[in-house]
Amino acid sequence: MKAKKIWANFSVSNLERTTQFYKQLGFRSNGASEQLTSFFFGENDFIIHFFLKEVLEPNMKGTIIDAKEGNEIIFTLSADSKEEVDSWATAVQDAGGTLVSQPEAFGAGYYGFVFADPDGHKFNVFFM
């Protein structure tokens, strides 16, 4: 089988807050409605749809976890330098996100941090 395209669907509690957060970080909108807001990520335009929880959950055929209480998945955003990683950390905090870890070196030649958006969805920003 060959998938034509892949994207991610997350649940959120507040579309306006989510839209503002990702726009403030510079991500390009893929559109919005009363049920979702959507953004392009990276050079290949990976799409993440952020649905209101009450819209997405019935279609999931099961309970959606509270991302603030546990881990679901972590997406990695690549950076071109340590300075860019540090800039991302500042931008995330300014936009209302939570730094789960501070930017730090780990392993040989690795530098990055983990953050959570206002609904607890985790990303890391990574330079290597």
NORHU-V688912 format. One record per backbone hydrogen bond with DSSP energy under -0.5 kcal/mol. NH is the residue of the N-H (numbers start at 1). CO is the residue of the C=O. E is the energy in kcal/mol with one decimal. If there is no record, write none. Layout:
# NORHU-V688912
NH;CO;E  NH;CO;E
This chain:
# NORHU-V688912
8;47;-2.3  10;49;-2.9  12;51;-2.6  18;14;-2.1  19;15;-2.9  20;16;-2.4  21;17;-2.4  22;18;-2.2  23;19;-2.3  24;20;-2.5  25;21;-1.2  26;23;-1.5  27;22;-2.3  28;40;-0.6  30;38;-3.6  31;38;-0.6  33;36;-2.9  37;50;-1.8  38;31;-2.2  39;48;-2.1  40;28;-2.8  41;46;-2.8  45;42;-1.5  46;41;-2.3  47;6;-0.5  48;39;-2.2  49;8;-3.0  50;37;-3.2  51;10;-2.9  51;49;-0.7  52;35;-2.5  53;12;-2.2  55;52;-1.6  56;52;-2.2  57;53;-2.8  59;56;-1.0  60;56;-0.9  60;57;-1.1  61;57;-0.7  62;57;-0.8  67;65;-0.9  69;66;-2.2  70;66;-1.0  75;122;-1.4  77;124;-3.3  78;76;-0.6  79;126;-2.7  85;81;-1.8  86;82;-2.4  87;83;-2.2  88;84;-2.4  89;85;-2.1  90;86;-1.9  91;87;-2.6  92;88;-2.9  93;89;-2.0  94;90;-2.6  95;91;-1.8  96;93;-1.2  97;92;-2.9  98;116;-2.7  100;98;-0.8  100;114;-2.0  101;114;-1.9  104;112;-2.1  106;110;-2.2  109;107;-0.9  110;106;-0.6  110;107;-0.6  111;127;-2.3  112;104;-2.2  113;125;-1.7  115;123;-3.0  116;98;-2.7  117;121;-2.3  120;117;-2.3  122;73;-0.6  123;115;-2.6  124;75;-2.4  125;113;-2.2  126;77;-2.3  127;111;-3.1
